[in-house]
Amino acid sequence: MLKPTYPIRTGRLALRPYTPADLDALHAIQSLPQVTRYLYWEPRSREQTHEALQTKITQTELLEEGQILTLAVELAATGELIGDGMLIWHSLTHRSGEIGYVLHPAHHGKGYATETGLALLELGFDGLDLHRIIGRLDARNTASARVLEKLGMRREAHLIDNEMVKGEWTSELDYAILQREWRARQ
């Protein structure tokens, strides 16, 4: 069970629960084609973003397997919402989970995704005592693959044409890190 104390602070970021006041900033991210290019969904209308936000607002803790923790990622210095990070608790028995992140393109290439990923791995390994955490991505998303590699995750699989996404076959890369590997890096 994981009930974080918020905000979770990193060197330059604050991760916190979403609020209704985040609608405009979240829509500015989720409505961009370059943001959704490698995701399962198309750019969202304001109404679709509002619906997604209503779900995100409820995803503030992990009380049982199968739940998702979704946190707003903001710049600590300004409070600007720049994206979100998520931790999925896959299995209690196998102590496994998954991380993910989505950032506004204006904030790509600055290390924010890596910083977010580090915070999520810490929540998973230290907060939930997970044994293994994975990251899955569209194989064309080379920038996200670099982030997972910077986090110390190893590429374990390249699944060729494994999913039909937005009318086309897409391939997936799967990365993973074990708790003992994470601890050795700390």
MDAnalysis code that builds the backbone (N, CA, C; Angstrom):
import MDAnalysis as mda
import numpy as np

u = mda.Universe.empty(558, n_residues=186, atom_resindex=np.repeat(np.arange(186), 3), trajectory=True)
u.add_TopologyAttr("name", ["N", "CA", "C"] * 186)
u.add_TopologyAttr("resid", np.arange(1, 187))
u.add_TopologyAttr("resname", ["MET", "LEU", "LYS", "PRO", "THR", "TYR", "PRO", "ILE", "ARG", "THR", "GLY", "ARG", "LEU", "ALA", "LEU", "ARG", "PRO", "TYR", "THR", "PRO", "ALA", "ASP", "LEU", "ASP", "ALA", "LEU", "HIS", "ALA", "ILE", "GLN", "SER", "LEU", "PRO", "GLN", "VAL", "THR", "ARG", "TYR", "LEU", "TYR", "TRP", "GLU", "PRO", "ARG", "SER", "ARG", "GLU", "GLN", "THR", "HIS", "GLU", "ALA", "LEU", "GLN", "THR", "LYS", "ILE", "THR", "GLN", "THR", "GLU", "LEU", "LEU", "GLU", "GLU", "GLY", "GLN", "ILE", "LEU", "THR", "LEU", "ALA", "VAL", "GLU", "LEU", "ALA", "ALA", "THR", "GLY", "GLU", "LEU", "ILE", "GLY", "ASP", "GLY", "MET", "LEU", "ILE", "TRP", "HIS", "SER", "LEU", "THR", "HIS", "ARG", "SER", "GLY", "GLU", "ILE", "GLY", "TYR", "VAL", "LEU", "HIS", "PRO", "ALA", "HIS", "HIS", "GLY", "LYS", "GLY", "TYR", "ALA", "THR", "GLU", "THR", "GLY", "LEU", "ALA", "LEU", "LEU", "GLU", "LEU", "GLY", "PHE", "ASP", "GLY", "LEU", "ASP", "LEU", "HIS", "ARG", "ILE", "ILE", "GLY", "ARG", "LEU", "ASP", "ALA", "ARG", "ASN", "THR", "ALA", "SER", "ALA", "ARG", "VAL", "LEU", "GLU", "LYS", "LEU", "GLY", "MET", "ARG", "ARG", "GLU", "ALA", "HIS", "LEU", "ILE", "ASP", "ASN", "GLU", "MET", "VAL", "LYS", "GLY", "GLU", "TRP", "THR", "SER", "GLU", "LEU", "ASP", "TYR", "ALA", "ILE", "LEU", "GLN", "ARG", "GLU", "TRP", "ARG", "ALA", "ARG", "GLN"])
u.atoms.positions = np.array([
    [0.842, -1.173, 0.000],
    [0.000, 0.000, 0.000],
    [0.890, 1.241, 0.000],
    [0.513, 2.241, -0.805],
    [1.308, 3.456, -0.939],
    [0.398, 4.675, -0.850],
    [0.622, 5.482, 0.189],
    [-0.085, 6.750, 0.367],
    [0.979, 7.831, 0.509],
    [1.458, 8.369, -0.625],
    [2.547, 9.344, -0.564],
    [2.166, 10.631, 0.162],
    [3.178, 11.294, 0.677],
    [3.028, 12.639, 1.213],
    [3.364, 13.603, 0.087],
    [2.474, 14.540, -0.167],
    [2.651, 15.459, -1.284],
    [2.973, 16.859, -0.811],
    [3.687, 17.628, -1.651],
    [4.253, 17.230, -2.929],
    [5.511, 16.390, -2.751],
    [5.808, 15.590, -3.767],
    [7.060, 14.847, -3.814],
    [8.039, 15.750, -4.558],
    [9.107, 16.122, -3.903],
    [10.053, 17.074, -4.487],
    [11.294, 16.360, -5.000],
    [11.725, 16.793, -6.179],
    [12.998, 16.351, -6.733],
    [13.868, 17.605, -6.815],
    [14.969, 17.532, -7.488],
    [15.823, 18.702, -7.593],
    [15.137, 19.916, -8.192],
    [14.348, 19.708, -9.245],
    [13.726, 20.836, -9.946],
    [12.216, 20.726, -10.085],
    [11.652, 19.620, -9.644],
    [10.240, 19.345, -9.880],
    [9.479, 19.105, -8.587],
    [8.164, 19.232, -8.701],
    [7.252, 18.822, -7.631],
    [6.198, 17.926, -8.277],
    [5.997, 16.756, -7.716],
    [4.968, 15.832, -8.191],
    [3.854, 15.862, -7.159],
    [2.628, 16.043, -7.638],
    [1.495, 16.219, -6.737],
    [0.232, 15.681, -7.393],
    [-0.828, 15.504, -6.601],
    [-2.101, 15.093, -7.197],
    [-2.648, 16.183, -8.122],
    [-3.385, 15.758, -9.120],
    [-4.072, 16.690, -10.002],
    [-5.245, 17.334, -9.259],
    [-5.606, 18.543, -9.681],
    [-6.772, 19.248, -9.155],
    [-7.599, 19.759, -10.335],
    [-8.855, 20.150, -10.111],
    [-9.658, 20.712, -11.204],
    [-9.018, 21.938, -11.850],
    [-8.207, 22.670, -11.104],
    [-7.557, 23.872, -11.641],
    [-6.512, 23.552, -12.706],
    [-6.173, 22.292, -12.892],
    [-5.155, 21.891, -13.873],
    [-5.704, 21.706, -15.284],
    [-6.994, 21.922, -15.471],
    [-7.606, 21.616, -16.772],
    [-6.931, 22.333, -17.939],
    [-6.744, 23.634, -17.850],
    [-6.168, 24.371, -18.983],
    [-4.763, 23.886, -19.312],
    [-3.935, 23.733, -18.294],
    [-2.548, 23.298, -18.519],
    [-2.503, 21.868, -19.049],
    [-3.354, 20.997, -18.522],
    [-3.379, 19.616, -19.002],
    [-3.876, 19.568, -20.444],
    [-4.884, 20.366, -20.764],
    [-5.385, 20.386, -22.136],
    [-4.323, 20.913, -23.100],
    [-3.529, 21.867, -22.656],
    [-2.449, 22.392, -23.506],
    [-1.444, 21.298, -23.858],
    [-1.344, 20.277, -23.025],
    [-0.449, 19.147, -23.280],
    [-1.169, 18.083, -24.108],
    [-2.326, 17.652, -23.641],
    [-3.014, 16.511, -24.244],
    [-3.639, 16.806, -25.604],
    [-3.716, 18.062, -25.978],
    [-4.299, 18.405, -27.280],
    [-3.264, 18.436, -28.404],
    [-2.004, 18.227, -28.067],
    [-0.935, 18.329, -29.060],
    [-0.667, 16.996, -29.773],
    [-0.683, 16.993, -31.112],
    [-0.388, 15.753, -31.849],
    [0.992, 15.183, -31.527],
    [1.999, 16.038, -31.309],
    [3.332, 15.513, -31.013],
    [3.388, 14.841, -29.635],
    [2.469, 15.166, -28.731],
    [2.403, 14.505, -27.425],
    [1.796, 13.118, -27.564],
    [0.748, 13.006, -28.362],
    [0.019, 11.735, -28.451],
    [0.537, 10.819, -29.556],
    [1.556, 11.243, -30.269],
    [2.067, 10.464, -31.410],
    [2.317, 8.998, -31.059],
    [2.915, 8.743, -29.918],
    [3.267, 7.370, -29.541],
    [2.363, 6.804, -28.444],
    [1.246, 7.460, -28.186],
    [0.310, 7.002, -27.159],
    [-0.874, 6.313, -27.811],
    [-1.728, 5.704, -27.000],
    [-2.865, 4.961, -27.532],
    [-4.005, 5.861, -27.976],
    [-3.998, 7.100, -27.567],
    [-5.101, 7.998, -27.862],
    [-4.656, 9.170, -28.726],
    [-5.631, 9.729, -29.409],
    [-5.415, 10.886, -30.287],
    [-5.408, 12.158, -29.436],
    [-5.011, 13.301, -30.030],
    [-5.119, 14.559, -29.292],
    [-6.542, 14.721, -28.754],
    [-6.629, 15.228, -27.525],
    [-7.921, 15.305, -26.854],
    [-8.541, 16.691, -26.958],
    [-9.865, 16.671, -27.082],
    [-10.629, 17.914, -27.008],
    [-10.639, 18.362, -25.546],
    [-11.107, 19.562, -25.304],
    [-11.194, 20.050, -23.925],
    [-12.104, 19.139, -23.091],
    [-13.204, 18.701, -23.679],
    [-14.120, 17.808, -22.960],
    [-13.442, 16.473, -22.635],
    [-12.710, 15.910, -23.589],
    [-11.993, 14.652, -23.345],
    [-10.908, 14.842, -22.287],
    [-10.227, 15.986, -22.333],
    [-9.213, 16.275, -21.308],
    [-9.871, 16.388, -19.941],
    [-11.028, 17.023, -19.894],
    [-11.758, 17.146, -18.623],
    [-12.091, 15.763, -18.063],
    [-12.550, 14.866, -18.922],
    [-12.863, 13.495, -18.483],
    [-11.605, 12.794, -17.969],
    [-10.504, 12.941, -18.704],
    [-9.246, 12.319, -18.260],
    [-8.802, 12.911, -16.929],
    [-8.966, 14.220, -16.768],
    [-8.575, 14.876, -15.521],
    [-9.393, 14.351, -14.350],
    [-10.674, 14.111, -14.556],
    [-11.512, 13.590, -13.475],
    [-10.980, 12.247, -12.973],
    [-10.466, 11.431, -13.882],
    [-9.860, 10.154, -13.485],
    [-8.549, 10.389, -12.761],
    [-7.709, 11.251, -13.321],
    [-6.396, 11.525, -12.721],
    [-6.529, 12.045, -11.286],
    [-7.532, 12.860, -11.047],
    [-7.741, 13.441, -9.720],
    [-7.914, 12.349, -8.666],
    [-8.480, 11.224, -9.049],
    [-8.739, 10.134, -8.090],
    [-7.543, 9.198, -7.907],
    [-6.509, 9.333, -8.734],
    [-5.394, 8.382, -8.725],
    [-4.231, 8.913, -7.888],
    [-4.456, 8.998, -6.564],
    [-3.477, 9.630, -5.672],
    [-2.778, 8.661, -4.735],
    [-3.200, 7.408, -4.724],
    [-2.580, 6.411, -3.854],
    [-2.775, 5.026, -4.454],
    [-1.962, 4.099, -3.986],
    [-2.053, 2.714, -4.454],
    [-2.399, 1.852, -3.250],
    [-3.648, 1.425, -3.184],
    [-4.105, 0.636, -2.051],
    [-4.159, -0.853, -2.354],
    [-4.216, -1.185, -3.654],
    [-4.246, -2.594, -4.050],
    [-3.721, -2.729, -5.468],
    [-3.310, -3.952, -5.800],
    [-2.765, -4.189, -7.133],
    [-3.798, -3.828, -8.194],
    [-3.277, -3.425, -9.344],
    [-4.137, -3.026, -10.449],
    [-4.426, -1.540, -10.482],
    [-4.084, -0.823, -9.431],
    [-4.350, 0.608, -9.391],
    [-3.222, 1.409, -10.040],
    [-3.560, 2.634, -10.428],
    [-2.623, 3.544, -11.076],
    [-2.505, 4.807, -10.229],
    [-1.284, 5.222, -9.990],
    [-0.992, 6.502, -9.341],
    [-0.587, 7.462, -10.449],
    [-1.313, 8.568, -10.606],
    [-0.994, 9.546, -11.636],
    [-0.767, 10.890, -10.975],
    [0.398, 11.471, -11.218],
    [0.772, 12.717, -10.559],
    [1.089, 13.805, -11.566],
    [0.646, 15.011, -11.252],
    [1.013, 16.185, -12.035],
    [2.482, 16.477, -11.770],
    [3.205, 16.798, -12.827],
    [4.618, 17.169, -12.714],
    [4.699, 18.661, -13.002],
    [5.208, 19.406, -12.036],
    [5.336, 20.845, -12.225],
    [6.742, 21.302, -11.898],
    [7.110, 22.420, -12.501],
    [8.399, 23.020, -12.190],
    [8.312, 23.601, -10.788],
    [9.214, 23.187, -9.907],
    [9.178, 23.637, -8.517],
    [9.331, 25.150, -8.411],
    [10.143, 25.736, -9.266],
    [10.424, 27.172, -9.176],
    [9.233, 28.047, -9.566],
    [8.395, 27.554, -10.495],
    [7.313, 28.394, -11.021],
    [5.916, 27.826, -10.791],
    [5.810, 26.532, -10.509],
    [4.500, 25.897, -10.376],
    [3.856, 25.553, -11.705],
    [4.584, 25.741, -12.813],
    [4.038, 25.438, -14.136],
    [3.876, 23.931, -14.314],
    [2.672, 23.501, -14.695],
    [2.404, 22.093, -14.985],
    [3.052, 21.753, -16.319],
    [3.952, 20.758, -16.328],
    [4.650, 20.405, -17.568],
    [4.345, 18.980, -18.035],
    [3.586, 18.221, -17.251],
    [3.262, 16.863, -17.671],
    [2.796, 16.026, -16.503],
    [2.866, 14.717, -16.698],
    [2.517, 13.832, -15.594],
    [3.362, 12.573, -15.597],
    [3.348, 11.930, -14.451],
    [4.037, 10.661, -14.271],
    [3.078, 9.672, -13.663],
    [3.279, 8.403, -13.979],
    [2.391, 7.387, -13.411],
    [3.178, 6.170, -12.953],
    [2.632, 5.551, -11.929],
    [3.141, 4.292, -11.403],
    [1.954, 3.348, -11.329],
    [2.071, 2.217, -11.986],
    [1.022, 1.199, -11.973],
    [1.504, 0.049, -11.105],
    [0.659, -0.388, -10.189],
    [0.964, -1.543, -9.345],
    [0.335, -2.758, -10.029],
    [1.171, -3.543, -10.720],
    [0.668, -4.693, -11.478],
    [0.294, -5.879, -10.593],
    [1.180, -6.263, -9.682],
    [0.944, -7.497, -8.940],
    [1.534, -7.443, -7.542],
    [0.713, -7.788, -6.566],
    [1.180, -7.922, -5.187],
    [2.043, -9.174, -5.058],
    [1.580, -10.272, -5.619],
    [2.301, -11.539, -5.532],
    [3.693, -11.441, -6.140],
    [3.767, -10.857, -7.323],
    [5.038, -10.781, -8.040],
    [5.797, -9.489, -7.753],
    [5.182, -8.620, -6.932],
    [5.791, -7.340, -6.549],
    [6.293, -6.587, -7.782],
    [5.378, -6.417, -8.746],
    [5.767, -5.784, -10.009],
    [4.933, -4.542, -10.279],
    [5.556, -3.631, -11.045],
    [4.886, -2.405, -11.409],
    [5.420, -1.863, -12.712],
    [4.920, -0.691, -13.075],
    [5.291, -0.059, -14.330],
    [5.286, 1.450, -14.139],
    [6.218, 2.133, -14.796],
    [6.224, 3.593, -14.772],
    [5.957, 4.147, -16.164],
    [5.505, 5.392, -16.199],
    [5.303, 6.103, -17.450],
    [5.303, 7.598, -17.188],
    [5.449, 8.373, -18.235],
    [5.510, 9.834, -18.112],
    [5.131, 10.443, -19.448],
    [4.545, 11.627, -19.379],
    [4.194, 12.409, -20.564],
    [4.520, 13.855, -20.230],
    [5.327, 14.487, -21.065],
    [5.707, 15.884, -20.829],
    [5.383, 16.745, -22.043],
    [5.114, 18.000, -21.779],
    [4.906, 18.968, -22.854],
    [6.194, 19.068, -23.674],
    [6.101, 19.084, -25.001],
    [7.309, 19.135, -25.845],
    [8.243, 20.309, -25.545],
    [7.715, 21.406, -25.047],
    [8.570, 22.549, -24.723],
    [9.555, 22.226, -23.607],
    [9.306, 21.125, -22.901],
    [10.161, 20.742, -21.779],
    [10.938, 19.461, -22.041],
    [10.943, 19.004, -23.284],
    [11.743, 17.834, -23.654],
    [13.224, 18.210, -23.678],
    [14.075, 17.222, -23.459],
    [15.513, 17.417, -23.585],
    [16.158, 18.159, -22.432],
    [15.454, 18.312, -21.337],
    [15.984, 19.046, -20.184],
    [16.198, 18.156, -18.957],
    [15.966, 16.868, -19.131],
    [16.160, 15.937, -18.025],
    [14.956, 15.792, -17.103],
    [13.845, 16.442, -17.425],
    [12.673, 16.372, -16.557],
    [12.026, 14.982, -16.556],
    [12.023, 14.312, -17.708],
    [11.447, 12.962, -17.758],
    [12.284, 12.006, -16.914],
    [13.596, 12.140, -16.974],
    [14.473, 11.292, -16.157],
    [14.255, 11.583, -14.680],
    [14.144, 12.842, -14.335],
    [13.914, 13.229, -12.938],
    [12.566, 12.687, -12.439],
    [11.553, 12.754, -13.290],
    [10.248, 12.196, -12.949],
    [10.349, 10.686, -12.781],
    [11.032, 10.026, -13.720],
    [11.201, 8.576, -13.648],
    [11.913, 8.138, -12.385],
    [12.939, 8.885, -11.980],
    [13.649, 8.553, -10.736],
    [12.718, 8.613, -9.542],
    [11.881, 9.643, -9.486],
    [10.925, 9.771, -8.381],
    [9.927, 8.617, -8.386],
    [9.481, 8.208, -9.573],
    [8.526, 7.106, -9.678],
    [9.157, 5.777, -9.286],
    [10.413, 5.554, -9.701],
    [11.102, 4.327, -9.299],
    [11.283, 4.288, -7.782],
    [11.618, 5.415, -7.198],
    [11.767, 5.469, -5.736],
    [10.445, 5.147, -5.046],
    [9.345, 5.678, -5.546],
    [8.035, 5.354, -4.976],
    [7.754, 3.861, -5.082],
    [8.061, 3.289, -6.231],
    [7.789, 1.869, -6.436],
    [8.662, 0.969, -5.586],
    [9.952, 1.251, -5.557],
    [10.867, 0.377, -4.833],
    [10.869, 0.640, -3.328],
    [10.876, 1.904, -2.934],
    [10.918, 2.213, -1.506],
    [9.528, 2.283, -0.889],
    [8.561, 2.808, -1.631],
    [7.218, 2.959, -1.092],
    [6.376, 1.708, -1.144],
    [6.488, 0.947, -2.219],
    [5.687, -0.273, -2.383],
    [6.503, -1.546, -2.200],
    [7.801, -1.428, -2.089],
    [8.699, -2.582, -1.993],
    [8.535, -3.522, -3.192],
    [8.417, -2.906, -4.391],
    [8.315, -3.715, -5.597],
    [9.643, -4.407, -5.874],
    [9.575, -5.554, -6.501],
    [10.760, -6.321, -6.885],
    [11.245, -5.912, -8.278],
    [10.275, -5.565, -9.165],
    [10.586, -5.316, -10.573],
    [9.654, -4.233, -11.103],
    [10.236, -3.290, -11.838],
    [9.449, -2.239, -12.469],
    [9.817, -2.200, -13.945],
    [8.793, -2.100, -14.776],
    [9.000, -2.056, -16.220],
    [8.614, -0.689, -16.782],
    [9.056, -0.447, -18.001],
    [8.627, 0.689, -18.796],
    [8.380, 0.169, -20.197],
    [7.228, 0.492, -20.767],
    [6.880, 0.032, -22.115],
    [6.665, 1.240, -23.005],
    [7.116, 1.155, -24.263],
    [6.959, 2.291, -25.156],
    [6.921, 1.848, -26.605],
    [6.381, 2.729, -27.425],
    [6.393, 2.534, -28.869],
    [7.855, 2.509, -29.304],
    [8.228, 1.546, -30.102],
    [9.630, 1.366, -30.497],
    [10.184, 2.564, -31.264],
    [9.332, 3.382, -31.842],
    [9.794, 4.570, -32.563],
    [10.159, 5.727, -31.623],
    [9.787, 5.610, -30.368],
    [9.994, 6.697, -29.412],
    [11.396, 6.601, -28.803],
    [12.379, 6.966, -29.599],
    [13.780, 6.820, -29.181],
    [14.134, 7.717, -27.998],
    [13.501, 8.881, -27.885],
    [13.791, 9.773, -26.756],
    [13.362, 9.127, -25.440],
    [12.206, 8.494, -25.426],
    [11.737, 7.834, -24.206],
    [12.605, 6.619, -23.878],
    [13.058, 5.917, -24.891],
    [13.967, 4.785, -24.658],
    [15.249, 5.264, -23.980],
    [15.769, 6.408, -24.412],
    [16.980, 6.968, -23.781],
    [16.723, 7.303, -22.315],
    [15.531, 7.808, -22.008],
    [15.191, 8.118, -20.613],
    [15.240, 6.849, -19.770],
    [14.609, 5.789, -20.237],
    [14.597, 4.539, -19.475],
    [16.012, 3.996, -19.295],
    [16.838, 4.138, -20.302],
    [18.232, 3.693, -20.178],
    [18.985, 4.539, -19.157],
    [18.743, 5.847, -19.135],
    [19.372, 6.710, -18.131],
    [18.939, 6.334, -16.716],
    [17.734, 5.798, -16.596],
    [17.226, 5.359, -15.291],
    [17.851, 4.031, -14.851],
    [18.660, 3.434, -15.714],
    [19.289, 2.159, -15.380],
    [18.474, 0.953, -15.793],
    [17.423, 1.183, -16.560],
    [16.588, 0.063, -16.999],
    [17.212, -0.565, -18.248],
    [17.080, -1.866, -18.342],
    [17.647, -2.595, -19.478],
    [16.531, -2.960, -20.445],
    [16.845, -2.914, -21.732],
    [15.879, -3.347, -22.738],
    [15.824, -4.857, -22.720],
    [14.628, -5.383, -22.513],
    [14.448, -6.829, -22.431],
    [13.685, -7.412, -23.614],
    [12.949, -6.575, -24.322],
    [12.162, -7.124, -25.430],
    [11.902, -6.065, -26.491],
    [11.848, -6.546, -27.712],
    [11.399, -5.734, -28.849],
    [10.314, -6.554, -29.522],
    [9.080, -6.200, -29.268],
    [7.935, -6.925, -29.791],
    [7.533, -6.300, -31.132],
    [7.686, -7.066, -32.190],
    [7.465, -6.564, -33.552],
    [5.978, -6.621, -33.908],
    [5.453, -5.483, -34.364],
    [4.047, -5.393, -34.791],
    [3.109, -6.107, -33.820],
    [3.242, -5.799, -32.530],
    [2.447, -6.530, -31.536],
    [1.108, -5.892, -31.228],
    [0.893, -4.633, -31.641],
    [-0.384, -3.996, -31.354],
    [-0.833, -3.150, -32.540],
    [-2.145, -3.116, -32.724],
    [-2.750, -2.221, -33.701],
    [-3.112, -0.953, -32.938],
    [-2.431, 0.145, -33.265],
    [-2.665, 1.417, -32.587],
    [-2.953, 2.475, -33.643],
    [-4.088, 3.113, -33.513],
    [-4.489, 4.185, -34.430],
    [-4.431, 3.726, -35.894],
    [-4.850, 2.498, -36.131],
    [-4.946, 1.999, -37.491],
    [-3.665, 1.460, -38.093],
    [-2.603, 1.348, -37.304],
    [-1.356, 0.794, -37.848],
    [-0.720, -0.167, -36.847],
    [0.018, -1.123, -37.372],
    [0.754, -2.037, -36.511],
    [1.931, -1.286, -35.909],
    [2.098, -1.430, -34.619],
    [3.213, -0.776, -33.939],
    [4.010, -1.808, -33.166],
    [5.274, -1.524, -33.017],
    [6.172, -2.387, -32.252],
    [6.409, -1.759, -30.886],
    [6.774, -2.572, -29.934],
    [6.934, -2.133, -28.553],
    [8.304, -2.528, -28.026],
    [8.902, -1.635, -27.264],
    [10.115, -1.946, -26.509],
    [9.741, -2.067, -25.046],
    [10.272, -3.091, -24.386],
    [10.042, -3.291, -22.957],
    [11.359, -3.194, -22.214],
    [11.369, -2.342, -21.196],
    [12.536, -2.139, -20.336],
    [12.175, -2.570, -18.927],
    [13.191, -2.904, -18.113],
    [12.933, -3.297, -16.728],
    [14.155, -3.038, -15.864],
    [13.876, -2.927, -14.574],
    [14.927, -2.831, -13.570],
    [14.418, -3.545, -12.316],
    [15.324, -4.244, -11.655],
    [14.989, -4.931, -10.411],
    [15.336, -4.047, -9.223],
    [14.676, -4.301, -8.117],
    [14.934, -3.523, -6.917],
    [16.412, -3.562, -6.518],
    [17.035, -4.737, -6.581],
    [18.444, -4.840, -6.174],
    [19.351, -4.028, -7.110],
    [18.993, -3.959, -8.398],
    [19.754, -3.144, -9.343],
    [19.568, -1.656, -9.032],
    [18.353, -1.284, -8.699],
    [18.061, 0.101, -8.320],
    [18.876, 0.494, -7.084],
    [18.861, -0.367, -6.098],
    [19.588, -0.081, -4.848],
    [21.088, 0.024, -5.101],
    [21.628, -0.796, -5.979],
    [23.052, -0.760, -6.276],
    [23.447, 0.556, -6.958],
    [22.519, 1.163, -7.663],
    [22.777, 2.429, -8.354],
    [22.687, 3.644, -7.412],
    [22.018, 3.460, -6.278],
    [21.785, 4.590, -5.359],
    [22.993, 4.903, -4.521],
])
